[in-house]
Amino acid sequence: MGRRVLIALATVNAILIGALGVAVVRARAVEWNGTLLEPPMMAQPFSLISADGPVSSSDLHGQWTLLFFGYTRCPDACPMTLEKLRRVHGALGSKAAQVQVVLVTVDPEHDTPDVLAGYVTRFDPSFLGLGADVPTIEALAKTYGIYHAVQARDGAAHDAHGASTAPETSLDHTDEPGNDQDDAHASHDAAPASGADSGVPAAVPNIRIAHTTHVLVLDREGRLAMLWGPELTAEQMTSDLRRLLRR
């Protein structure tokens, strides 16, 4: 992994942790692969929509939640992350019932509940796709320090109303030659629609979405307990999660 990517990942972790106002603890005897937050961040109440109806944060309590912000037309980082999480979930065996994988869309105007359900269940039937209106998604992403922005080809970020905005961090959020899914943030061209009967809305020309690609690990009470960067393997995530499940 390149020095630039390592610096970016370290910076994103610092930014997320600083924004969340929590301390970081590394176990002395055995290192965690992800970033352990101690104490965990207070549970953040939310209410989103799945294909089966409303889902509140309290509905997820009692199990560990692997929360990822992405979108269904994402061509690389999102499917690669969900594939990792599929492997993590599968490796847990009977303990998989204690873990819920959740994708929250950062493209709510295009990702309807049915589109989200069709997408995430391709990876695992138990995976949950959640959406809401734009203000609700914006508020939840801000709560967790998740960066996301629609970007024009010129690299300028735009908010929902089309006004040009600048990211709050100094990180470069766009892909460059030599960068891959290990980047702290990913910027993706919107994939073409797969057909009139696919249920997937048509792609917006010359638009891409940049977003944070960390996985947020929520404990049984809905508190943010750990951050997994995109550089981690499924095996490293599984190792962390097995230890967390014993708590």
Backbone torsions as a table, in degrees:
resi	resn	phi	psi	omega
1	MET	NA	135.6	-176.1
2	GLY	-68.7	156.1	-179.3
3	ARG	-60.5	-37.7	-179.3
4	ARG	-62.3	-41.4	-179.6
5	VAL	-66.3	-42.6	179.3
6	LEU	-61.4	-41.8	178.4
7	ILE	-64.0	-42.0	-179.9
8	ALA	-62.9	-43.5	179.7
9	LEU	-63.1	-44.0	178.9
10	ALA	-62.8	-38.8	-179.2
11	THR	-67.2	-42.3	179.9
12	VAL	-63.3	-44.0	177.0
13	ASN	-57.3	-44.5	-179.3
14	ALA	-63.6	-41.7	-179.6
15	ILE	-64.7	-46.6	-179.6
16	LEU	-62.1	-46.4	-178.2
17	ILE	-65.5	-41.2	178.2
18	GLY	-63.0	-41.4	-179.6
19	ALA	-66.8	-33.5	-177.7
20	LEU	-82.6	-16.8	177.0
21	GLY	69.3	39.0	179.8
22	VAL	-124.1	163.2	179.7
23	ALA	-95.2	158.6	179.5
24	VAL	-110.2	133.4	178.8
25	VAL	-123.9	129.5	173.2
26	ARG	-108.5	125.8	180.0
27	ALA	-64.5	135.6	-176.8
28	ARG	-74.5	-42.4	-175.5
29	ALA	-72.0	-46.2	-178.9
30	VAL	-133.5	122.9	-179.0
31	GLU	-71.5	141.8	169.4
32	TRP	-79.2	151.1	174.6
33	ASN	-81.6	-39.7	175.3
34	GLY	-88.4	-171.9	179.6
35	THR	-101.9	112.1	-179.6
36	LEU	-81.6	131.5	178.6
37	LEU	-102.3	123.5	-176.3
38	GLU	-138.6	115.0	0.2
39	PRO	-75.1	163.6	178.8
40	PRO	-61.7	153.5	176.3
41	MET	-67.9	137.5	-179.4
42	MET	-53.0	142.4	179.7
43	ALA	-57.6	137.8	-179.2
44	GLN	-109.0	111.1	-178.7
45	PRO	-67.4	140.0	175.6
46	PHE	-152.5	162.1	175.8
47	SER	-138.2	117.0	-178.0
48	LEU	-124.0	-176.3	-175.2
49	ILE	-124.8	131.0	171.8
50	SER	-109.6	177.3	178.3
51	ALA	-65.1	-20.6	-179.5
52	ASP	-98.4	2.6	178.3
53	GLY	123.9	-169.9	-176.7
54	PRO	-63.2	144.8	174.6
55	VAL	-132.6	122.9	177.8
56	SER	-102.9	163.7	178.9
57	SER	-59.5	-34.9	-179.5
58	SER	-66.9	-25.0	176.9
59	ASP	-64.4	-23.8	-177.8
60	LEU	-92.3	-8.6	180.0
61	HIS	-65.6	149.7	-178.4
62	GLY	97.8	-7.8	176.1
63	GLN	-141.2	165.6	175.0
64	TRP	-84.6	140.8	-178.1
65	THR	-119.0	129.2	174.8
66	LEU	-102.6	104.3	-170.4
67	LEU	-103.8	126.2	-178.6
68	PHE	-132.3	134.5	176.7
69	PHE	-99.4	121.6	-179.6
70	GLY	-161.0	-156.3	179.0
71	TYR	-158.4	157.3	-168.4
72	THR	-72.6	-23.8	-178.5
73	ARG	-91.8	4.5	178.6
74	CYS	-65.3	126.4	-173.3
75	PRO	-87.1	-13.3	-173.6
76	ASP	-140.7	-70.6	-172.0
77	ALA	-59.0	-40.7	-177.1
78	CYS	-68.2	-52.9	178.2
79	PRO	-63.9	-32.3	178.5
80	MET	-67.9	-38.9	178.0
81	THR	-67.9	-44.4	179.7
82	LEU	-64.9	-32.7	175.4
83	GLU	-66.7	-39.9	174.7
84	LYS	-59.7	-46.4	-177.6
85	LEU	-67.2	-30.4	173.9
86	ARG	-62.8	-43.0	179.7
87	ARG	-67.6	-39.6	177.0
88	VAL	-60.6	-49.3	-177.9
89	HIS	-60.4	-43.7	-178.7
90	GLY	-67.3	-32.7	-177.8
91	ALA	-72.1	-15.1	-176.9
92	LEU	-79.7	-13.6	179.6
93	GLY	61.6	-129.6	-177.4
94	SER	-65.8	-20.7	-179.5
95	LYS	-80.1	-5.4	179.4
96	ALA	-61.2	-26.3	179.4
97	ALA	-65.7	-15.6	179.3
98	GLN	-88.7	1.5	-173.5
99	VAL	-130.1	132.1	176.5
100	GLN	-117.9	123.6	175.0
101	VAL	-91.5	130.5	-176.5
102	VAL	-130.1	128.7	170.3
103	LEU	-104.6	121.2	172.8
104	VAL	-103.1	124.2	-176.0
105	THR	-73.1	143.2	170.3
106	VAL	-104.1	11.2	179.1
107	ASP	-128.8	56.9	-170.6
108	PRO	-64.6	-23.9	-179.5
109	GLU	-72.5	-20.7	-179.5
110	HIS	-108.4	-34.0	-176.1
111	ASP	-89.3	92.5	175.9
112	THR	-73.9	163.6	177.9
113	PRO	-54.7	-40.5	-179.7
114	ASP	-68.2	-39.5	177.8
115	VAL	-64.1	-42.9	178.5
116	LEU	-61.9	-44.4	-179.6
117	ALA	-62.8	-43.4	178.9
118	GLY	-63.3	-31.9	-178.5
119	TYR	-75.6	-55.0	-173.2
120	VAL	-69.1	-31.5	-178.8
121	THR	-73.7	-9.6	171.7
122	ARG	-67.3	-27.3	179.5
123	PHE	-86.9	-44.4	179.0
124	ASP	-161.0	133.3	-177.9
125	PRO	-60.7	-21.1	-178.0
126	SER	-86.7	-10.9	-177.8
127	PHE	-67.6	147.2	-174.6
128	LEU	-119.0	127.7	175.3
129	GLY	-106.2	128.8	-175.6
130	LEU	-126.2	141.1	176.4
131	GLY	-137.8	-175.7	178.8
132	ALA	-175.1	-172.1	174.9
133	ASP	-76.0	167.1	-174.9
134	VAL	-58.1	-48.0	-179.3
135	PRO	-59.4	-36.8	-179.8
136	THR	-67.2	-43.5	177.8
137	ILE	-64.6	-42.7	179.3
138	GLU	-59.4	-44.0	-178.1
139	ALA	-65.4	-43.1	-178.8
140	LEU	-67.5	-42.6	178.3
141	ALA	-60.9	-41.9	179.3
142	LYS	-63.2	-39.2	179.8
143	THR	-57.5	-40.3	-177.4
144	TYR	-95.6	7.6	178.2
145	GLY	70.1	27.9	-178.0
146	ILE	-88.4	121.5	175.5
147	TYR	-84.6	135.0	170.3
148	HIS	-157.5	143.4	-179.2
149	ALA	-160.0	139.7	170.3
150	VAL	-75.0	133.7	-176.6
151	GLN	-123.6	137.8	172.5
152	ALA	-80.7	168.5	-178.2
153	ARG	-61.5	-23.4	-179.6
154	ASP	-77.9	-2.0	176.5
155	GLY	91.7	-6.9	179.5
156	ALA	-76.4	135.8	178.1
157	ALA	-85.0	146.3	-178.5
158	HIS	-131.2	140.9	175.9
159	ASP	-82.5	-173.6	-175.2
160	ALA	-64.4	-20.3	-178.4
161	HIS	-97.5	2.6	176.4
162	GLY	91.4	-2.2	179.6
163	ALA	-75.6	140.2	-180.0
164	SER	-71.5	134.6	-179.7
165	THR	-131.7	162.8	175.9
166	ALA	-116.4	142.3	178.1
167	PRO	-60.3	152.2	-179.8
168	GLU	-73.6	-16.7	179.6
169	THR	-107.3	170.4	-179.9
170	SER	-92.1	4.4	-178.5
171	LEU	-70.9	150.4	173.4
172	ASP	-83.7	118.5	-174.7
173	HIS	-97.4	7.7	-178.1
174	THR	-111.3	151.3	178.2
175	ASP	-67.4	145.6	172.8
176	GLU	-132.4	159.9	177.2
177	PRO	-54.8	132.3	179.0
178	GLY	95.5	-13.7	176.9
179	ASN	-91.7	148.0	179.3
180	ASP	-136.5	-156.4	-174.8
181	GLN	-67.7	-6.5	178.0
182	ASP	-79.9	-5.4	177.6
183	ASP	-61.5	146.3	-178.8
184	ALA	-63.6	-32.8	175.2
185	HIS	-127.8	153.0	179.1
186	ALA	-121.8	142.8	175.9
187	SER	-123.0	125.1	-170.8
188	HIS	-127.2	138.6	168.8
189	ASP	-68.3	139.2	177.2
190	ALA	-66.0	131.5	-178.0
191	ALA	-74.6	151.3	178.9
192	PRO	-65.2	153.7	174.9
193	ALA	-63.8	148.2	-174.8
194	SER	-93.1	7.7	176.6
195	GLY	137.6	158.5	-175.5
196	ALA	-63.9	-29.6	-177.0
197	ASP	-97.6	7.3	-174.6
198	SER	-79.2	-20.1	-175.3
199	GLY	82.5	-2.2	179.6
200	VAL	-94.8	121.2	-178.8
201	PRO	-59.7	154.3	-179.4
202	ALA	-63.4	144.6	179.7
203	ALA	-69.2	149.3	176.3
204	VAL	-89.4	121.7	-177.2
205	PRO	-60.1	144.9	173.2
206	ASN	58.4	32.3	-179.7
207	ILE	-127.2	142.1	172.3
208	ARG	-141.0	160.5	-178.1
209	ILE	-118.6	122.6	174.1
210	ALA	-98.1	137.4	-178.6
211	HIS	-156.9	155.5	174.8
212	THR	-64.9	137.4	-175.7
213	THR	-112.7	19.7	174.5
214	HIS	-74.8	151.4	171.3
215	VAL	-99.7	132.0	178.8
216	LEU	-99.9	126.3	-178.9
217	VAL	-102.5	113.7	-179.4
218	LEU	-102.0	137.0	-179.4
219	ASP	-79.8	-174.0	-174.0
220	ARG	-65.1	-17.9	178.4
221	GLU	-100.1	6.8	178.7
222	GLY	83.3	10.9	-179.9
223	ARG	-87.8	143.1	178.5
224	LEU	-74.5	114.0	-173.5
225	ALA	-106.6	-24.9	-175.7
226	MET	-156.5	152.2	173.0
227	LEU	-117.4	133.3	173.8
228	TRP	-112.3	120.0	176.3
229	GLY	-78.6	162.7	-177.0
230	PRO	-68.5	-10.9	179.4
231	GLU	-78.4	-15.2	-176.9
232	LEU	-74.1	147.2	175.9
233	THR	-88.3	166.6	176.3
234	ALA	-61.4	-35.5	-179.7
235	GLU	-66.5	-39.5	177.9
236	GLN	-66.8	-41.3	177.1
237	MET	-62.2	-43.8	-179.7
238	THR	-61.4	-41.9	178.7
239	SER	-59.0	-47.1	178.0
240	ASP	-61.2	-45.9	-173.8
241	LEU	-67.0	-37.3	177.4
242	ARG	-59.7	-40.4	178.8
243	ARG	-68.5	-40.2	179.8
244	LEU	-65.3	-37.7	-179.0
245	LEU	-65.1	-22.4	179.5
246	ARG	-82.1	-7.5	-178.4
247	ARG	-76.4	NA	NA
